[in-house]
Amino acid sequence: MAYLALYRAWRPQRFEEVVGQEKTVAALRNAIREGRLSHAYLFSGPRGTGKTSIAKIVARSVNCEQPEGGEPCNQCSSCRDINNGNFMDVIEIDAASNRGIDEIRDLREKVRVLPAQGKKKVYIIDEVHMLTTEAFNALLKTLEEPPDSVIFILATTEAHKIPETIRSRCQAYHFRRLTGEEITSRLQQAAASNSIELDEEALQLIARRANGGMRDALSTLDQVYSYKGQVISKEDVLDVLGLVDEVYLAELVDALLHKDIPGIIASLDLAMSQGKEAQHLVRETAFYLRDLLLYSVMKDQAQLMVVQKAALLHLQRQSGEARREQLLAALKIMMETAEKLRFSEGNRFLLEMSFLELAELFAEEIPVKSAASAAAILSKEKKAAAPSPQPVKSKATAPKGESDPLWERILAGVKEKRVPTYALLAQGSLLGIKGDTMYIGYNKKFSFHKEKMQEKANREILEGVLHDLYQKTMELEFILLDDEQYNDIVVKKAIEFFGAEIVHIKD
């Protein structure tokens, strides 16, 4: 016999086997037992919470030859045929691939035909929100006055996309997400039946990552089982899901809280070298920060998503080091970064910039004495390097072993104000100064950095540093350098001012 995936093997066959959804189950079972079933139902809720499973139980119950208190017997020929997908009067339709008006018109014609094999015709339309507007309109009249022998069950994960005219013609049931305890209980049963040794931390990790969906939890267990066999540890689950350990996250957040830039970059390098996805890393960090925020508010009453015993001491210490408003802002940055990573090719750069932003966010303000000392040093540097009124020629990249003192001072000033802006600016080169305009060039491969530096926030930081150095407002021109041809009008201007040799990048 072919292997059956765990989520299929453990699909409930009777109402009493359904995990969660107690109110929905009770209402439907009572309606079947008392013969008060409606002609149309709308099941809505997150994926993997039992919508299609309960729809099939209803289909078996109304066609069962020997029903038992609203439950199907699962032994008669009708129940067996429905389970095997051979029952002519139970029709499952995937609205995602049958969403047009022609398919619904065809359905309307077939609805009028009496059941050929059972007592009732049951139409289960999955992902019904995918139907077109025309298809919904064609379905309206049939839903309002269907033949007595027909029951419609519409299932959707996005109830807000269902027209009100459709909703008003159905009895609506919302399926809730399952609790961690409900999922772990079923996982333990599935593991025991397959002789799987699943340690407690692995069990809790799978349940939390399922996000309330039983199907996702059983699919994850099945996947790890295929990978590791019958002995499964927490590390095995982390490997399969591409996640990082909570101790790693705790140490990474430590580096963020203490503005340990080398430590942050080293931690990110380690995760990327192990094949972790940037989007997963950002999401896991967001989960850890969420745990840290809740723990700082609720202490031991907080329901933690990521942190277990191994990182709990770290979490307790960090809750006294980060302010709640900082954690809220950090969560917003992580959520925005996760969204950007879905559509970006520069994943590594976006990842590093986001974590450097977090380090700046958590950094303590500079004490008054330190700020005064920094201002005094900057004032001395300004006097020692007063700008010349004549045009200054500068190579785009200094020869190896040399550096441009002016450029180094500018970079140092920007780094003092904001590290992410410094990281963007450091990939460019000072081309030169003409009058009150400074020209900064970027190689084509750093076009993203150039675009980010042109944004208002980063430009203003650089302008502020230049104003401190020159005691006047400096204009900025960011130039994209092309090794093969000069096709940018700003590059042509730079050539006129400084000569063609400055726009060549020396690697």
C-alpha positions as CSV (number, residue, x, y, z in Angstrom):
1,M,0.0,0.0,0.0
2,A,1.3,3.5,-1.0
3,Y,2.5,5.7,1.8
4,L,-0.1,8.2,2.9
5,A,1.1,11.7,4.1
6,L,0.5,12.3,7.8
7,Y,-1.9,15.1,7.3
8,R,-4.1,12.8,5.1
9,A,-3.8,9.8,7.4
10,W,-4.9,11.9,10.4
11,R,-7.7,13.8,8.6
12,P,-10.8,13.4,10.9
13,Q,-13.4,11.0,9.6
14,R,-16.1,11.8,12.2
15,F,-17.2,15.0,14.0
16,E,-15.9,13.6,17.3
17,E,-12.4,13.3,15.8
18,V,-12.2,17.0,14.9
19,V,-9.7,19.0,16.9
20,G,-11.0,22.4,18.0
21,Q,-14.0,24.1,16.3
22,E,-16.3,22.8,19.0
23,K,-19.2,25.2,18.3
24,T,-19.2,24.6,14.6
25,V,-19.1,20.8,15.1
26,A,-21.9,20.9,17.6
27,A,-24.1,23.0,15.4
28,L,-23.6,20.9,12.3
29,R,-24.0,17.6,14.1
30,N,-27.3,18.7,15.7
31,A,-28.6,20.0,12.4
32,I,-27.9,16.7,10.7
33,R,-29.4,14.6,13.5
34,E,-32.6,16.7,13.6
35,G,-32.9,17.1,9.8
36,R,-32.5,20.9,9.8
37,L,-29.6,21.3,7.4
38,S,-29.4,24.6,5.5
39,H,-29.1,24.6,1.7
40,A,-25.8,26.6,1.8
41,Y,-22.9,27.0,4.2
42,L,-19.9,29.3,4.2
43,F,-16.8,28.0,6.0
44,S,-14.1,30.6,6.5
45,G,-10.8,30.7,8.4
46,P,-7.0,30.1,8.2
47,R,-5.6,27.3,6.2
48,G,-5.3,23.9,7.8
49,T,-8.0,24.4,10.4
50,G,-10.5,21.8,9.2
51,K,-12.8,23.5,6.7
52,T,-12.6,20.9,3.9
53,S,-12.4,18.0,6.4
54,I,-15.7,19.0,8.1
55,A,-17.3,19.6,4.7
56,K,-16.5,16.0,3.7
57,I,-17.9,14.7,7.1
58,V,-21.1,16.6,6.3
59,A,-21.2,15.1,2.8
60,R,-20.9,11.6,4.3
61,S,-23.4,12.2,7.1
62,V,-26.2,13.3,4.8
63,N,-25.6,10.3,2.4
64,C,-24.8,7.7,5.0
65,E,-27.0,4.6,5.0
66,Q,-26.7,4.1,8.7
67,P,-26.1,7.5,10.4
68,E,-25.4,7.4,14.1
69,G,-26.6,10.5,16.0
70,G,-25.5,12.9,13.2
71,E,-22.2,11.0,12.6
72,P,-21.4,9.0,9.5
73,C,-20.8,5.3,10.0
74,N,-17.8,5.2,7.6
75,Q,-18.7,1.5,6.9
76,C,-21.5,1.6,4.4
77,S,-20.9,1.7,0.6
78,S,-21.8,5.5,0.4
79,C,-19.3,6.4,3.1
80,R,-16.6,4.2,1.6
81,D,-17.2,5.7,-1.9
82,I,-17.0,9.2,-0.7
83,N,-13.8,8.5,1.2
84,N,-12.3,7.0,-2.0
85,G,-13.5,9.9,-4.2
86,N,-15.8,7.6,-6.2
87,F,-19.2,9.0,-5.1
88,M,-21.0,10.7,-8.0
89,D,-23.1,13.0,-5.8
90,V,-20.3,14.7,-3.9
91,I,-18.6,17.2,-6.2
92,E,-15.4,19.0,-5.1
93,I,-14.6,22.1,-7.2
94,D,-11.4,24.2,-6.9
95,A,-12.5,27.7,-7.5
96,A,-9.0,28.8,-8.2
97,S,-8.9,26.9,-11.5
98,N,-12.6,26.9,-12.2
99,R,-13.4,30.5,-11.6
100,G,-15.2,31.7,-14.7
101,I,-18.8,32.2,-15.6
102,D,-18.9,29.2,-18.0
103,E,-18.0,26.8,-15.2
104,I,-20.7,28.2,-12.9
105,R,-23.3,28.0,-15.7
106,D,-22.4,24.4,-16.2
107,L,-22.8,23.9,-12.5
108,R,-26.2,25.5,-12.6
109,E,-27.4,23.1,-15.3
110,K,-26.1,20.0,-13.4
111,V,-27.7,21.1,-10.1
112,R,-31.1,20.4,-11.5
113,V,-30.3,16.7,-12.0
114,L,-31.4,14.5,-9.2
115,P,-28.8,12.6,-7.1
116,A,-27.7,9.5,-9.0
117,Q,-26.2,7.5,-6.1
118,G,-27.1,9.0,-2.8
119,K,-29.7,11.0,-0.9
120,K,-28.2,14.5,-1.4
121,K,-25.9,16.2,-3.9
122,V,-23.2,18.1,-2.1
123,Y,-21.1,20.7,-3.9
124,I,-17.9,21.6,-2.0
125,I,-16.4,24.7,-3.6
126,D,-12.9,25.4,-2.2
127,E,-11.2,28.8,-2.2
128,V,-14.5,30.3,-3.4
129,H,-13.2,33.9,-3.1
130,M,-11.3,33.2,-6.4
131,L,-14.5,33.3,-8.4
132,T,-14.9,36.2,-10.8
133,T,-17.6,38.8,-10.2
134,E,-19.6,37.4,-13.1
135,A,-19.3,33.9,-11.7
136,F,-20.6,35.0,-8.3
137,N,-23.5,36.7,-10.0
138,A,-24.3,33.5,-11.9
139,L,-24.2,31.6,-8.6
140,L,-26.6,33.9,-6.8
141,K,-29.9,32.5,-7.9
142,T,-28.9,28.9,-7.5
143,L,-27.7,29.6,-3.9
144,E,-31.0,31.4,-3.1
145,E,-33.4,28.7,-4.4
146,P,-31.5,25.4,-5.0
147,P,-33.3,22.1,-5.4
148,D,-34.2,20.3,-2.2
149,S,-31.7,17.6,-2.9
150,V,-28.6,20.0,-3.1
151,I,-26.3,21.4,-0.4
152,F,-23.6,23.9,-1.1
153,I,-20.5,24.2,1.1
154,L,-18.3,27.2,0.2
155,A,-14.8,27.3,1.8
156,T,-12.5,30.2,1.9
157,T,-9.4,31.6,3.6
158,E,-10.4,35.2,2.7
159,A,-14.0,35.8,3.8
160,H,-13.7,39.6,3.2
161,K,-13.6,38.9,-0.5
162,I,-16.9,37.2,-0.6
163,P,-19.8,39.5,-1.8
164,E,-22.4,40.3,0.8
165,T,-25.1,39.0,-1.6
166,I,-23.4,35.5,-1.4
167,R,-22.8,35.7,2.4
168,S,-26.4,36.6,3.1
169,R,-27.6,33.4,1.4
170,C,-25.4,31.1,3.5
171,Q,-25.0,30.0,7.1
172,A,-21.5,31.3,7.9
173,Y,-19.1,29.5,10.3
174,H,-15.7,30.9,11.1
175,F,-12.9,28.4,11.9
176,R,-10.5,29.6,14.5
177,R,-6.7,28.9,14.7
178,L,-5.9,25.9,16.9
179,T,-4.1,26.3,20.2
180,G,-0.6,25.0,20.9
181,E,-2.0,22.3,23.2
182,E,-4.5,21.0,20.6
183,I,-1.7,20.8,18.0
184,T,0.8,19.1,20.3
185,S,-1.8,16.6,21.4
186,R,-2.4,15.5,17.9
187,L,1.3,15.5,17.0
188,Q,2.0,13.2,19.9
189,Q,-0.7,10.8,18.7
190,A,0.7,10.8,15.1
191,A,4.3,10.3,16.4
192,A,3.3,7.4,18.6
193,S,1.4,5.7,15.8
194,N,4.5,5.8,13.6
195,S,7.0,5.0,16.4
196,I,8.6,8.4,16.2
197,E,10.6,9.6,19.2
198,L,9.9,13.3,19.3
199,D,11.6,15.3,22.1
200,E,9.6,18.0,23.9
201,E,11.4,21.0,22.5
202,A,11.0,19.7,18.9
203,L,7.3,19.1,19.6
204,Q,6.8,22.6,20.9
205,L,8.8,24.2,18.1
206,I,6.7,22.4,15.4
207,A,3.4,23.4,17.2
208,R,4.5,27.1,17.4
209,R,5.6,27.3,13.8
210,A,2.3,25.8,12.6
211,N,0.7,29.1,13.5
212,G,-2.6,27.5,14.4
213,G,-2.8,25.2,11.4
214,M,-3.0,21.4,12.1
215,R,-2.2,20.5,8.4
216,D,1.0,22.6,8.6
217,A,2.1,21.0,11.8
218,L,1.5,17.4,10.5
219,S,3.3,18.3,7.2
220,T,6.3,19.6,9.1
221,L,6.5,16.4,11.2
222,D,6.2,14.3,8.1
223,Q,9.0,16.3,6.4
224,V,11.4,16.0,9.4
225,Y,10.5,12.3,9.7
226,S,11.5,11.8,6.1
227,Y,14.8,13.6,6.7
228,K,15.9,12.2,10.1
229,G,13.9,9.0,10.7
230,Q,12.3,8.0,13.9
231,V,14.4,10.0,16.4
232,I,13.8,13.7,16.0
233,S,15.4,16.5,18.0
234,K,14.9,20.2,18.1
235,E,18.0,20.7,15.9
236,D,16.5,18.5,13.2
237,V,13.4,20.7,13.1
238,L,15.5,23.8,12.9
239,D,17.5,22.4,10.0
240,V,14.5,21.3,8.0
241,L,12.7,24.6,8.5
242,G,15.8,26.7,7.9
243,L,15.5,28.4,11.3
244,V,18.2,29.5,13.7
245,D,18.5,28.5,17.3
246,E,17.1,30.9,20.0
247,V,20.6,31.1,21.7
248,Y,22.0,32.4,18.4
249,L,19.2,35.0,18.3
250,A,19.9,35.9,21.9
251,E,23.6,36.5,21.2
252,L,22.7,38.5,18.0
253,V,20.3,40.7,20.0
254,D,23.1,41.2,22.6
255,A,25.3,42.5,19.9
256,L,22.5,44.9,18.8
257,L,21.9,46.2,22.3
258,H,25.6,46.9,22.8
259,K,26.2,48.3,19.2
260,D,28.8,45.6,18.6
261,I,29.1,46.1,14.8
262,P,31.8,43.5,14.2
263,G,29.8,41.0,16.3
264,I,26.6,41.7,14.3
265,I,28.3,41.2,11.0
266,A,30.1,38.0,12.2
267,S,26.7,36.6,13.4
268,L,25.1,37.4,10.1
269,D,28.0,35.8,8.2
270,L,27.7,32.7,10.2
271,A,24.0,32.3,9.5
272,M,24.4,33.0,5.8
273,S,27.4,30.6,5.5
274,Q,25.1,27.8,6.9
275,G,22.6,28.4,4.1
276,K,20.0,30.3,6.2
277,E,17.6,32.5,4.2
278,A,17.8,36.2,4.8
279,Q,14.0,36.5,5.1
280,H,13.9,33.6,7.6
281,L,16.6,35.3,9.7
282,V,14.7,38.6,9.8
283,R,11.5,36.9,10.7
284,E,13.1,34.9,13.5
285,T,14.7,38.0,14.9
286,A,11.3,39.7,14.8
287,F,9.8,36.8,16.7
288,Y,12.6,37.1,19.3
289,L,12.1,40.8,19.7
290,R,8.4,40.2,20.1
291,D,9.1,37.7,22.9
292,L,11.4,40.3,24.5
293,L,8.8,43.0,24.3
294,L,6.1,40.8,25.8
295,Y,8.4,39.5,28.5
296,S,9.4,43.1,29.5
297,V,5.6,43.8,30.0
298,M,4.2,40.5,31.3
299,K,7.3,38.7,32.7
300,D,6.6,35.0,33.3
301,Q,3.0,35.3,32.1
302,A,4.1,36.0,28.5
303,Q,3.4,33.4,25.9
304,L,6.8,33.1,24.1
305,M,7.1,32.1,20.4
306,V,10.8,31.5,20.1
307,V,12.5,31.6,23.5
308,Q,12.8,28.3,25.4
309,K,14.8,27.3,28.4
310,A,18.2,27.7,26.7
311,A,17.7,31.4,26.0
312,L,15.5,32.4,28.9
313,L,18.3,33.9,31.1
314,H,19.4,36.0,28.1
315,L,15.8,37.2,27.7
316,Q,15.4,38.1,31.3
317,R,18.6,40.2,31.3
318,Q,17.8,41.9,28.0
319,S,14.4,42.9,29.2
320,G,16.1,45.4,31.5
321,E,18.4,46.8,28.8
322,A,15.9,47.7,26.0
323,R,13.1,50.3,26.3
324,R,9.7,49.2,25.0
325,E,9.5,52.1,22.5
326,Q,12.8,50.9,21.0
327,L,11.5,47.3,20.7
328,L,8.3,48.5,19.0
329,A,10.4,50.6,16.5
330,A,12.7,47.6,16.0
331,L,9.8,45.3,15.2
332,K,8.5,47.8,12.6
333,I,12.0,47.8,10.9
334,M,12.1,44.0,10.9
335,M,8.6,43.8,9.4
336,E,9.4,46.3,6.7
337,T,12.6,44.5,5.9
338,A,10.9,41.1,5.6
339,E,8.5,42.7,3.1
340,K,11.4,44.2,1.1
341,L,13.3,40.9,1.0
342,R,10.5,39.3,-0.8
343,F,11.2,41.4,-3.9
344,S,14.9,42.2,-3.6
345,E,18.0,40.6,-5.1
346,G,20.4,42.4,-2.7
347,N,19.3,40.3,0.2
348,R,22.7,40.3,2.0
349,F,23.0,44.1,1.8
350,L,19.5,44.8,3.0
351,L,20.0,42.3,5.8
352,E,23.1,44.1,7.0
353,M,21.6,47.5,6.7
354,S,18.6,46.6,8.7
355,F,20.6,45.2,11.5
356,L,22.9,48.2,11.6
357,E,19.8,50.3,11.8
358,L,18.7,48.3,14.8
359,A,22.1,48.8,16.4
360,E,21.7,52.6,16.0
361,L,18.2,52.4,17.4
362,F,19.3,50.6,20.5
363,A,22.5,52.7,21.0
364,E,22.6,55.0,24.0
365,E,22.7,58.7,23.5
366,I,26.2,60.4,23.6
367,P,26.9,61.9,27.1
368,V,27.2,65.7,27.1
369,K,31.0,65.6,27.9
370,S,31.6,63.2,25.0
371,A,29.6,65.3,22.6
372,A,31.6,68.4,23.6
373,S,34.9,66.6,23.1
374,A,33.8,65.3,19.7
375,A,32.8,68.9,18.7
376,A,36.2,70.2,19.8
377,I,38.1,67.6,17.8
378,L,35.9,68.3,14.7
379,S,36.6,72.0,15.1
380,K,40.4,71.4,15.1
381,E,40.1,69.3,12.0
382,K,38.1,71.9,10.3
383,K,40.7,74.6,10.9
384,A,43.5,72.3,9.7
385,A,41.7,71.5,6.5
386,A,40.0,74.7,5.3
387,P,38.7,74.2,1.7
388,S,40.5,75.8,-1.2
389,P,38.5,78.2,-3.4
390,Q,40.1,76.5,-6.4
391,P,38.7,73.3,-7.9
392,V,40.1,70.3,-6.1
393,K,41.0,67.2,-8.2
394,S,40.7,63.9,-6.6
395,K,41.1,60.3,-7.8
396,A,37.9,58.2,-7.6
397,T,39.8,55.6,-5.7
398,A,43.2,56.2,-4.0
399,P,46.0,53.8,-4.9
400,K,46.4,50.8,-2.7
401,G,48.1,51.7,0.6
402,E,47.0,55.4,0.4
403,S,43.9,57.2,1.5
404,D,42.3,60.6,0.9
405,P,42.5,62.5,4.3
406,L,39.5,64.7,3.4
407,W,37.4,61.6,2.4
408,E,38.4,59.8,5.6
409,R,37.3,62.8,7.7
410,I,34.0,62.9,5.9
411,L,33.4,59.2,6.4
412,A,34.4,59.4,10.1
413,G,31.9,62.2,10.6
414,V,29.1,60.3,9.0
415,K,29.9,57.2,10.9
416,E,29.7,59.1,14.2
417,K,26.2,60.2,13.3
418,R,24.7,57.1,11.7
419,V,26.4,53.8,10.9
420,P,24.0,52.6,8.1
421,T,24.6,55.9,6.2
422,Y,28.3,55.4,6.6
423,A,28.1,51.9,5.2
424,L,26.3,53.3,2.1
425,L,28.7,56.2,1.6
426,A,31.8,54.1,2.1
427,Q,31.2,52.2,-1.1
428,G,31.5,55.5,-3.0
429,S,34.6,57.6,-3.8
430,L,35.2,61.4,-3.6
431,L,35.6,62.6,-7.2
432,G,36.3,66.2,-6.4
433,I,34.8,69.6,-5.5
434,K,33.9,72.4,-7.8
435,G,32.8,75.6,-6.1
436,D,30.1,74.6,-3.6
437,T,29.4,71.2,-5.2
438,M,30.9,67.9,-4.1
439,Y,30.9,65.0,-6.5
440,I,30.8,61.4,-5.2
441,G,31.1,58.5,-7.6
442,Y,29.8,54.9,-7.4
443,N,30.7,51.9,-9.5
444,K,27.8,50.4,-11.4
445,K,27.7,47.4,-9.1
446,F,26.9,49.8,-6.2
447,S,24.0,51.5,-7.9
448,F,21.7,50.5,-5.0
449,H,24.0,52.3,-2.5
450,K,23.9,55.4,-4.7
451,E,20.1,55.4,-4.8
452,K,19.9,55.0,-1.0
453,M,22.4,57.9,-0.4
454,Q,20.2,60.1,-2.6
455,E,17.3,59.6,-0.1
456,K,16.5,62.6,2.1
457,A,17.5,61.1,5.4
458,N,21.0,59.9,4.3
459,R,21.7,63.0,2.2
460,E,20.9,65.3,5.2
461,I,23.4,63.5,7.4
462,L,26.2,63.9,4.9
463,E,25.2,67.6,4.3
464,G,25.4,68.2,8.1
465,V,28.9,66.7,8.3
466,L,30.0,68.8,5.3
467,H,28.5,71.9,6.9
468,D,30.5,71.3,10.1
469,L,33.7,70.9,8.0
470,Y,33.3,73.8,5.7
471,Q,31.0,76.2,7.7
472,K,28.8,76.5,4.6
473,T,26.1,74.6,2.7
474,M,27.6,72.2,0.1
475,E,25.6,70.8,-2.8
476,L,25.9,67.0,-3.5
477,E,26.0,65.2,-6.8
478,F,26.1,61.4,-6.8
479,I,27.4,59.9,-10.0
480,L,27.1,56.4,-11.4
481,L,30.4,55.5,-13.0
482,D,30.5,53.3,-16.1
483,D,33.8,51.6,-16.9
484,E,32.9,51.3,-20.6
485,Q,31.2,54.5,-21.5
486,Y,30.1,57.8,-20.0
487,N,26.4,57.8,-20.7
488,D,25.3,59.8,-17.6
489,I,24.9,63.6,-18.1
490,V,26.4,64.2,-14.6
491,V,29.4,62.1,-15.4
492,K,30.0,64.3,-18.5
493,K,29.9,67.4,-16.3
494,A,32.4,65.8,-13.9
495,I,34.7,65.1,-16.9
496,E,34.5,68.7,-17.9
497,F,35.5,69.9,-14.4
498,F,38.1,67.3,-13.4
499,G,39.2,65.5,-16.5
500,A,38.4,62.0,-17.8
501,E,40.9,60.2,-15.6
502,I,38.8,60.6,-12.5
503,V,35.9,58.6,-13.6
504,H,37.9,55.4,-14.0
505,I,37.6,53.0,-11.1
506,K,40.9,51.3,-10.1
507,D,40.3,48.0,-8.5
